[in-house]
């Protein structure tokens, strides 16, 4: 019998409204055994969303909760933990001070993740939970993840992720922004609905065009709704009952909601904005109701730890979602899909066959694939100097699963895919650390050659490139019957940078 390796780990999710921790045993056979799962209320988000800074009392409260988490981790013998913070700390102007005080007082190091990383971890949990329900993705599904600070809306269709966006209209944020209007109108729910509609106005037609048949709800807001519906293991809310429920609560006070549904004040305050958000998005689908699988950001973190530590085979499935979302971004900026596909294939072929020179790994290969797909997005703004515009577009986009640091690497690679060279006079390149400068330069050198090989956009060069090495030369043996004068000229021009970075000179050899 095969030996199963086990490891006790903890995932900490420090949100705007709640701090949550899950302790689990992850196993090399791919299974996860939950040992403990707990949640504590926090006022952190209230400070962030109203004052933009976290106050002293909220910091003391945070450290007190985390001290309790640390003691529990010791009791369970946790060997590895991962603590992340979302919008509650991420959007605070004094977040660096807060993170340092937490580190000093509790010993906990917190990683502030961006919305695309948060979304990706939840998708990991979702895919793992409904792995045998591929028909949901094939028929089409809208996935709505409601957080305290914002919502993530995503569309799956024909088995692939087609669209994903983050919008700053979370349940707590809505309550804090519009709370002052509650006493000034008898139609507060209508005001809140109008505000939500105003923030998604430009997306509505796009979302409705997919005509999706399934609606999946994620996040704490849906747990509140299920709690009130007492759905048990059914984990489903029908369209009709949701509408009836909204009509019932829209004119209730917070105190009345607490009494009626036996929930605390914090939950009661979030009930109306959460329900309005759900109904607004449900009405954009053909779904008859909302499926609410029992998953969370913490479960996604556990799966991520499992794939990195004990089961790397899971990673490939998740990378497919990243690339699908990147193609959506490219479509948004009007890229030439056929050309981008060819440059991507050529880039990856060169990367795979020159590993002995660049010594980069799978993570950097993914960066190159993303950069190759998006290398022409700058032409959306300016047909001539697209490198600079490419950088800005990508840097301010949210690419699923990429941290701000990794996003900056990809944006730099794309900036230098054309005639420009990485330069310390460019602030975007200068601000990178030494390792990332090297990664950017190597990937840009590869992307330059791939772009050169399809400069005419006529797909003259086959992706099956044979590469041979002789002394300080690396020969690219290309199989083509077409006139490649332009490609050879461009390749030679870009080969100088490749030689400078890699230490070997690339030379084209035409087979036919």
Secondary structure, 3 states (H helix, E strand, C coil): CCCCCEEEEEEEEECCCEEEEEEEEEECCCCEEEEEEEEEECCHHHHHHHHCCCCHHHHHHHHHHHHHHHHHHHHHCCCEEEEEECHHHHCCCCHHHHHHHHHHHHCCCEEECCHHHHHHHHHHHHHHHCCCCHHHHHHCEEEEEECCCCEEEEEEECCEEEEEEEECCCHHHHHHHHHHHHHHCCCHHHHHHHHHHHHHCCCHHHHHHCCCCEEEEECHHHHHHHHHHCCCCCCEEEHHHHHHHHHHHCCCCHHHHHHHHCCCHHHHHHHHHHHHHHHHHHCCCCCCEEECCCCCHHHHHHHHHHHHHCCCCHHHHHHHHHHHHHHHHHHHCCCCHHHHHHHHHHHHHHHHHCHHHHCCCHHHHHHHHHHHHCCCHHHHCCCCCHHHHHHHHHHCCCCCCCCHHHHHHHHHHHHCCCCCCCCCCCHHHHCCCHHHHHHHHHHHHHHHHHHHCCCCCCCCCCCCCEEEEECCEEEEEECCCCCCHHHHHHHHHHHHHHHHHHCCEEEEEECC
